[in-house]
Amino acid sequence: MWKAGDLVYVPAHITLMQFDESIKQIDPNETYVGPSPLRFHELEKPTNLLLLESHDEDASEWLPVLYQGERLYINKHDVLPYQEEKWLD
């Protein structure tokens, strides 16, 4: 289970999506294709992101995260527990 405020590790080349926030419940499992995203953003480098809401294993496929000051969504299968960044000398 993920908790609001957790940092999650996201590998490179993962897509973040922004959905229409006026839709109260974002649940792509309800229909074949799910809600239409307003915007996509593919990460160029691995990063750690802040999880904005708690999430149970059997809940929606999408996790809300904070990315560059915006609320975006990522598929729960694309995140891993926080990893401290390792810098090369």
Residue pairs with C-beta under 8 A, 6 or more apart in sequence:
1 54
1 55
1 56
1 57
2 8
2 51
2 54
2 55
2 63
2 76
2 79
3 51
3 54
4 51
4 52
4 53
4 54
5 50
5 51
6 50
6 51
6 82
7 48
7 49
7 50
7 51
7 82
8 48
8 49
8 50
8 51
8 63
8 65
8 79
8 80
8 81
8 82
9 46
9 47
9 48
9 79
9 80
9 81
9 82
9 83
10 43
10 46
10 47
10 48
10 49
10 65
10 74
10 78
10 79
10 80
11 43
11 46
11 78
11 80
12 43
12 44
12 45
12 46
13 42
13 43
13 44
14 42
14 43
14 74
14 75
14 78
15 40
15 41
15 42
15 43
15 74
16 40
16 41
16 42
16 43
16 65
16 67
16 72
16 73
16 74
17 37
17 39
17 40
17 41
17 62
17 72
17 73
17 74
18 37
18 38
18 39
18 40
18 41
18 70
18 71
18 72
18 73
19 26
19 35
19 36
19 37
19 38
19 62
19 73
20 35
20 36
20 38
21 71
23 35
26 35
26 60
26 62
26 73
27 34
27 60
28 34
28 35
28 60
28 61
28 62
29 60
29 61
41 67
41 72
48 82
48 83
48 85
49 65
49 66
49 67
49 74
49 79
50 65
50 66
51 63
51 64
51 65
52 64
52 65
52 66
52 71
53 63
53 64
55 63
55 76
60 76
61 75
61 76
61 77
62 73
62 74
62 75
62 76
63 73
63 74
63 75
63 76
63 79
64 71
64 72
64 73
65 71
65 72
65 73
65 74
66 72
